[in-house]
Amino acid sequence: MVWKFCKPALLASAVVLGAALPASAQGVAGPYLAAVQAEQRGDVAAAARYFARALARDGSNVAIMERAMMNQIAAGNIAEGIAIARLFDAISPGHHLGVLALAADGLRDGEHDAVQEMLADRAPFVARVIEAWSLMQSGSFDEGRAILDALEATTENGRQGQVVAATHLGLMLAAADRDSEAVEVFERVAAMPNGDTMLMVQARAGALARLGRTDEAVAVLEAWAAVNFADPSQTRLIDELKAGEVPRPVVSDAKEGAADVLYSVARLLVRGQSRDVSLAYAQIAGYLDPDRGDAKLLVAQIFDAGGQYELAVAAYESIAADAPEALGALIGKSEVLFESGEEDQAIVAMQAAVDQFPGSLDAQTSLGDLLRRAQRFEESVTAYDAAVALLPEVTRQYWQLFYRRGIALERAGIWERAEADFRLSLELEPDQPDVLNYLGYSLVEMGQNLDEAEEMIQKAVDQRPEDGYIVDSLGWIYYRFGEFDLAVQHLGRAVELRPIDPVINDHLGDALWMVGRKIEARFQWKRALSFDPEDKDAERIRRKLDVGLDVILAEEAEEGLPGIIGRQTDNGVQPTPNDGG
């Protein structure tokens, strides 16, 4: 029988389902199994297709109906999802996602009485905010405001829920031409934890501009840009304000308001790993506001995170070339291509993004990152150099750019410039553990400033004692110093933290060999080989298994390669530190 080849959980589901079906609907088991398998691998498009096929064969099965609805919405087939939601609501009313989909459909058609009746007094946070917007749109502003005031006052939805409620009150005031009140609310939101978002900053600046307070509006935007990577939409808005243009409210009606709360909550949920619900919310947001590029961007990112690369690329490509999110879409598409193994195609796509946005720091930095990941280090340095040339001034926010360029320079064998970038990065962001780890490790491999190097890595470990890569660096320094007992202690801990990293297992094997635990050393080297190390590392490990580490070290010493350096040495060999990536 076919069933014996199925996973037990799928088999159980199919058997239970089949047993509950009338003879006329027995053909549902095949598409149902295929749908469940598609769900498990995150392929919502296939799951939607197979559940729809199963539902066509058993149109009264509530369980199939619910999952068909959810997957259709998550796949972006909103019209199909709404059609199923209507059927489902007639049989089993009140499903949270079904209600939101039906409310979205009602908002698009302007049926506010029906929307308000559907959402009235519902507990879910998103439904209450959408109800408030519908009330505002239909002329009941005070009732809508009362809902948002109550949501902000309660702690039931957490601090972030209070921020979202207050933000939407400000957006609603602005949409109702009450900009003076909106500015007061936006200023209150800005003082809340995580309240100073890009949307809020743009909304506040727009309200100030509509009040004739253009200088203040520009100052708000420039203050944001001073501590965040410059966003193209921010830069464009600043230019428009300086040219005397007055922007419309960032949210102007109930459809856009509902889309914004769905998108905002989707972003919060995806951080908590609630990707299925987040995806559905983002898709409904895009249905309500088709010009909402950030919702499409989030959809693409969720697909990417789930390994659904074709769906991710399609979502990125759905974003208009003139949308504020166009650059983010080009960068995201390039990274997805890289992750799916299309390295050359990814780099070509990223170069096209740079050509289209030649003044973009994000584009140049992303090109440098991609080239570095492809181990094309000299080209990566060139891209990072172009990014640095775009900086208006060197400030704290750019420490990562210098750190990344330092890695590319070090890997390209340009040590003096690399060290200068690492030290500049530490000036901008003192005691940053990644930089301390990389620079400290490199100095030891170079045989330079050994006391300083040890201090750097110990400081990094103190900050991140659970980071296996940094703990590995400390253990490896002790190995290079010839302090093998300490090396075994720290490298053993590093393997516990990162048990399947080939470099860390290889390091522990070397340290074990040096303390005479040769059987354990060989075991660690074999483990390292099983974790797909780089070719040059794999070749060295195989040689160690054949002839032992002592022979390898003697051969490398004859070639002038670094070995056990002790604390008082000076050699000029350049390192290849373990940076975790």
SULNORPE-V551943 format. One record per backbone hydrogen bond with DSSP energy under -0.5 kcal/mol. CO is the residue of the C=O (numbers start at 0). NH is the residue of the N-H. E is the energy in kcal/mol with one decimal. If there is no record, write none. Layout:
CO,NH,E + CO,NH,E
//
This chain:
0,3,-0.7 + 1,4,-2.0 + 2,5,-2.0 + 6,10,-2.9 + 7,11,-2.9 + 8,12,-2.1 + 9,13,-2.7 + 10,14,-2.8 + 11,15,-2.6 + 12,16,-2.6 + 13,17,-3.3 + 14,18,-2.6 + 15,19,-1.2 + 16,19,-0.5 + 17,20,-1.1 + 21,24,-1.9 + 22,25,-1.2 + 24,27,-1.9 + 25,28,-1.4 + 26,30,-0.6 + 27,31,-2.2 + 28,32,-2.6 + 29,33,-2.2 + 30,34,-2.2 + 31,35,-2.4 + 32,36,-2.4 + 33,37,-2.1 + 34,38,-2.4 + 35,39,-2.3 + 36,40,-1.4 + 37,42,-2.3 + 38,41,-1.5 + 41,43,-1.4 + 42,46,-2.4 + 43,47,-2.8 + 44,48,-1.9 + 45,49,-2.7 + 46,50,-2.8 + 47,51,-2.0 + 48,52,-1.6 + 49,53,-2.4 + 50,54,-2.9 + 51,55,-2.0 + 52,56,-0.9 + 53,56,-0.6 + 53,57,-1.0 + 57,60,-1.5 + 59,61,-0.8 + 60,64,-2.3 + 61,65,-2.6 + 62,66,-1.9 + 63,67,-2.7 + 64,68,-2.4 + 65,69,-2.4 + 66,70,-2.2 + 67,71,-2.3 + 68,72,-2.2 + 69,73,-2.5 + 70,74,-2.1 + 71,76,-2.5 + 72,75,-1.5 + 75,77,-1.6 + 76,80,-2.4 + 77,81,-2.9 + 78,82,-2.1 + 79,83,-2.0 + 80,84,-2.4 + 81,85,-2.1 + 82,86,-1.4 + 83,87,-2.9 + 84,88,-2.8 + 85,89,-1.4 + 86,90,-1.1 + 87,91,-3.8 + 91,94,-0.6 + 94,98,-3.0 + 95,99,-1.8 + 96,100,-2.4 + 97,101,-2.4 + 98,102,-2.7 + 99,103,-2.4 + 100,104,-2.0 + 101,105,-2.2 + 102,106,-2.6 + 103,107,-2.1 + 104,108,-1.4 + 105,110,-2.7 + 106,109,-1.1 + 109,111,-1.5 + 110,114,-2.0 + 111,115,-2.8 + 112,116,-2.2 + 113,117,-2.1 + 114,118,-2.1 + 115,119,-1.7 + 118,121,-2.1 + 123,127,-1.7 + 124,128,-2.0 + 125,129,-2.4 + 126,130,-2.3 + 127,131,-2.2 + 128,132,-2.0 + 129,133,-2.4 + 130,134,-2.5 + 131,135,-2.2 + 132,136,-2.5 + 133,137,-1.8 + 134,139,-3.0 + 135,138,-1.5 + 138,140,-0.6 + 139,143,-1.9 + 140,144,-2.9 + 141,145,-2.1 + 142,146,-1.5 + 143,147,-1.7 + 144,148,-2.9 + 145,149,-2.1 + 146,150,-2.1 + 147,151,-2.3 + 148,152,-1.8 + 149,153,-1.5 + 154,157,-1.8 + 156,160,-0.8 + 157,161,-1.6 + 158,162,-2.1 + 159,163,-2.5 + 160,164,-2.5 + 161,165,-2.4 + 162,166,-2.7 + 163,167,-2.3 + 164,168,-1.7 + 165,169,-2.2 + 166,170,-2.5 + 167,171,-2.4 + 168,172,-2.4 + 169,173,-2.3 + 170,174,-2.3 + 171,175,-1.4 + 172,177,-2.8 + 173,176,-1.6 + 177,181,-2.0 + 178,182,-2.7 + 179,183,-1.5 + 180,184,-2.0 + 181,185,-2.9 + 182,186,-2.4 + 183,187,-1.5 + 184,188,-2.5 + 185,189,-2.4 + 186,190,-0.9 + 187,190,-0.5 + 188,191,-1.9 + 191,194,-2.1 + 194,196,-2.1 + 196,200,-2.4 + 197,201,-2.6 + 198,202,-2.7 + 199,203,-2.7 + 200,204,-2.5 + 201,205,-2.5 + 202,206,-2.3 + 203,207,-2.3 + 204,208,-2.4 + 205,209,-2.3 + 206,210,-1.1 + 207,212,-2.8 + 208,211,-1.7 + 211,213,-0.8 + 212,216,-1.9 + 213,217,-2.7 + 214,218,-2.1 + 215,219,-2.2 + 216,220,-1.9 + 217,221,-2.7 + 218,222,-2.2 + 219,223,-1.6 + 220,224,-2.4 + 221,225,-1.5 + 222,226,-0.6 + 223,226,-1.4 + 223,227,-0.7 + 230,234,-2.5 + 231,235,-2.5 + 232,236,-2.1 + 233,237,-2.4 + 234,238,-2.2 + 235,239,-2.4 + 236,240,-2.5 + 237,241,-2.4 + 238,242,-1.4 + 239,244,-2.6 + 240,243,-1.6 + 244,246,-0.6 + 252,256,-2.4 + 253,257,-3.0 + 254,258,-2.3 + 255,259,-2.2 + 256,260,-2.1 + 257,261,-2.2 + 258,262,-2.4 + 259,263,-3.0 + 260,264,-2.5 + 261,265,-2.1 + 262,266,-2.3 + 263,267,-1.6 + 264,268,-2.7 + 265,269,-2.2 + 266,270,-1.0 + 267,271,-0.8 + 268,271,-0.6 + 268,273,-2.5 + 269,272,-1.4 + 272,274,-1.5 + 273,277,-2.2 + 274,278,-2.9 + 275,279,-2.0 + 276,280,-2.8 + 277,281,-2.5 + 278,282,-2.2 + 279,283,-2.3 + 280,284,-2.3 + 281,285,-2.0 + 282,286,-1.6 + 283,287,-2.3 + 284,288,-2.2 + 288,291,-2.5 + 290,292,-1.6 + 291,295,-1.2 + 292,296,-2.4 + 293,297,-2.1 + 294,298,-2.2 + 295,299,-2.4 + 296,300,-2.2 + 297,301,-2.4 + 298,302,-2.3 + 299,303,-2.5 + 300,304,-2.7 + 301,305,-1.6 + 302,307,-2.6 + 303,306,-2.0 + 306,308,-1.4 + 307,311,-2.2 + 308,312,-2.8 + 309,313,-2.3 + 310,314,-2.2 + 311,315,-2.6 + 312,316,-2.6 + 313,317,-0.9 + 314,317,-0.5 + 315,318,-1.4 + 319,322,-1.5 + 322,325,-2.1 + 324,328,-2.3 + 325,329,-2.2 + 326,330,-2.6 + 327,331,-2.6 + 328,332,-2.7 + 329,333,-2.0 + 330,334,-2.2 + 331,335,-2.3 + 332,336,-2.4 + 333,337,-2.0 + 334,338,-2.6 + 335,339,-2.0 + 336,341,-2.6 + 337,340,-1.7 + 340,342,-1.2 + 341,345,-2.4 + 342,346,-2.4 + 343,347,-2.2 + 344,348,-2.2 + 345,349,-2.4 + 346,350,-2.5 + 347,351,-1.9 + 348,352,-1.6 + 349,353,-2.0 + 350,354,-2.5 + 351,355,-2.1 + 352,356,-2.1 + 354,357,-0.5 + 356,359,-2.0 + 358,360,-0.6 + 359,363,-1.9 + 360,364,-2.7 + 361,365,-2.6 + 362,366,-2.1 + 363,367,-2.2 + 364,368,-2.6 + 365,369,-2.4 + 366,370,-2.5 + 367,371,-2.2 + 368,372,-2.4 + 369,373,-1.6 + 370,375,-2.9 + 371,374,-1.7 + 374,376,-1.0 + 375,379,-2.1 + 376,380,-2.5 + 377,381,-1.8 + 378,382,-2.0 + 379,383,-2.6 + 380,384,-2.8 + 381,385,-1.9 + 382,386,-1.8 + 383,387,-2.8 + 384,388,-2.0 + 385,389,-0.6 + 386,389,-1.2 + 387,390,-1.5 + 392,394,-0.8 + 394,397,-2.1 + 395,398,-1.8 + 397,400,-0.5 + 397,401,-1.4 + 398,402,-2.0 + 399,403,-2.8 + 400,404,-2.3 + 401,405,-2.3 + 402,406,-1.9 + 403,407,-2.3 + 404,408,-2.9 + 405,409,-2.7 + 406,410,-2.7 + 407,411,-1.7 + 408,413,-3.0 + 409,412,-1.3 + 412,414,-0.8 + 413,417,-1.8 + 414,418,-3.2 + 415,419,-1.9 + 416,420,-2.2 + 417,421,-2.5 + 418,422,-2.5 + 419,423,-2.1 + 420,424,-2.6 + 421,425,-1.9 + 422,426,-1.6 + 423,427,-2.1 + 424,428,-2.3 + 428,431,-1.3 + 431,435,-2.6 + 432,436,-2.6 + 433,437,-2.4 + 434,438,-2.8 + 435,439,-2.5 + 436,440,-2.5 + 437,441,-2.3 + 438,442,-2.5 + 439,443,-1.9 + 440,444,-2.3 + 441,445,-1.9 + 442,446,-0.8 + 442,447,-2.8 + 443,446,-0.9 + 445,570,-0.7 + 448,452,-2.6 + 449,453,-2.6 + 450,454,-2.1 + 451,455,-2.4 + 452,456,-2.3 + 453,457,-2.4 + 454,458,-2.1 + 455,459,-2.0 + 456,460,-2.5 + 457,461,-2.4 + 458,462,-1.4 + 459,463,-2.1 + 463,466,-1.8 + 465,467,-0.9 + 466,470,-2.5 + 467,471,-2.2 + 468,472,-1.7 + 469,473,-1.9 + 470,474,-2.4 + 471,475,-2.7 + 472,476,-2.0 + 473,477,-1.9 + 474,478,-1.9 + 475,479,-2.6 + 476,480,-2.1 + 477,481,-0.6 + 477,482,-2.7 + 478,481,-1.4 + 479,564,-1.3 + 479,565,-1.9 + 481,483,-1.2 + 482,486,-1.9 + 483,487,-2.8 + 484,488,-2.0 + 485,489,-2.3 + 486,490,-3.0 + 487,491,-2.4 + 488,492,-1.4 + 489,493,-2.2 + 490,494,-2.2 + 491,495,-1.7 + 492,496,-1.8 + 493,497,-2.6 + 497,500,-1.4 + 499,501,-0.5 + 500,504,-2.0 + 501,505,-2.1 + 502,506,-2.6 + 503,507,-2.4 + 504,508,-2.1 + 505,509,-2.1 + 506,510,-2.3 + 507,511,-2.7 + 508,512,-2.2 + 509,513,-1.8 + 510,514,-0.9 + 511,514,-0.7 + 511,516,-2.4 + 512,515,-1.6 + 515,517,-1.3 + 516,520,-1.9 + 517,521,-2.4 + 518,522,-1.8 + 519,523,-2.2 + 520,524,-2.3 + 521,525,-2.2 + 522,526,-2.2 + 523,527,-2.7 + 524,528,-2.2 + 525,529,-1.6 + 526,530,-0.7 + 527,530,-1.2 + 528,531,-1.2 + 533,537,-2.9 + 534,538,-2.4 + 535,539,-1.6 + 536,540,-2.4 + 537,541,-2.3 + 538,542,-1.8 + 539,543,-2.1 + 540,544,-2.3 + 541,545,-1.7 + 542,546,-3.0 + 542,547,-0.5 + 543,547,-2.0 + 547,551,-1.3 + 548,552,-2.8 + 549,553,-2.1 + 550,554,-2.5 + 551,555,-2.6 + 552,556,-2.3 + 553,557,-1.9 + 554,558,-1.2 + 555,560,-2.9 + 556,559,-1.3 + 562,564,-0.9 + 576,578,-0.9
//
